[in-house]
């Protein structure tokens, strides 16, 4: 959260209030960490970008170590006191420092500046002045479009604040994936990134639609980080906060959807193509009271002020928490992925996309895998295993057979047949190791002889070889073994005389 606050301040150039609202923290916290960053010499975002959370926290807290926390003034009381005749801000600062003698307090300049920020927050009005490249307003149009298969398509609308440059497209629904996909297309359409994206409090986007401190979902915040922007939803039930897109929705309904009301569409794709054909005419239509059009105003104002698009397109991701099992794997959708064994027992944040997963610990990626749909399967990276387990993974069928050949040809043959019984040879490794361990108890010569007996009987299993050794059958020659057996006397056994 600290790093994100610094990014919004230093890279996105947002105000303290905008940063606080976007991250659901107080303006005092934003001011505190901006001061700590300045004291630590972290004055630009490029210096901070490469630091992980622990390094950033160490630099910030180390820079402030031993200084204690600043005693925050009661600006609400100060504001009321200034209404009294003869009371000045200088007098109130002197009283503030005298009341907290021996404690860390704001200096005069800092005190004045913080009060100025507080006083400005009390003078907000609903009149909106849109700066170039600052805000992109987004929403869905009210009416949906019927398709020939009985389904209905929704129409997404976006408009830039300064130029009213408008984008519209069709989506199959209004789920999170549709919102994200439409926003990605919008940024590619305007060929840049604004400082803020302002939606309403749609449940698909906003996890906590609080009136004063709304919180966007993890996926939306991930989208904002990818493009270096911020998502700041409008207040609930306050359409005037996004009046620009409300007007754009009305324009799209009148100049695009009304023209398509007599046409039928087989799919969302067909509807989307029809909207795209009419969109240039909407943006090039001259303003009624102002010179130019949306397109020309966009080229003059918004387009030069937009930040560049990143090199890669955003791939929608969802986040979940997963605890590292004792076998240093985390479970995601029924499949198990390895992480460094030192993280056993910890809870990681897992970022899941259509192509892969990333495991994050303390804001740093500790593992990345291609996503697998095999339920119950394992995806393991050798570097994540302890040294002893890596040695175990180095076992191969040829290596086990080679160990058997050191004892004898028959032992190697029994091992080869054990491994060939299984679809995955790894399932026979433990039996082979158990077979080889018999040489420590009975000796290599006896184990080889027992394997000869087992092969002759066609029973190449660990338990069979072990029983042969335990019963000393390996010490009997072939002739003795054949003479040892005779058919038992039984009333159902006819004998050779019956056939003469």
Helices and strands as residue ranges (DSSP letters): H 2-10, H 16-23, H 27-39, H 45-49, H 53-63, H 75-81, H 89-99, H 108-121, E 135-140, E 145-146, E 152-160, E 166-171, H 176-190, E 196-198, E 206-208, E 215-216, H 218-227, E 230-231, G 239-242, H 243-252, I 253-257, G 258-260, H 268-284, H 294-297, I 298-302, H 303-305, E 318-323, E 329-332, E 335-338, G 341-343, E 347-352, E 356-361, E 364-370, E 378-379, G 382-384, H 387-393, H 397-407, H 409-420, G 425-428, H 429-442, H 444-457, H 462-470, G 473-475, H 478-484, G 496-499
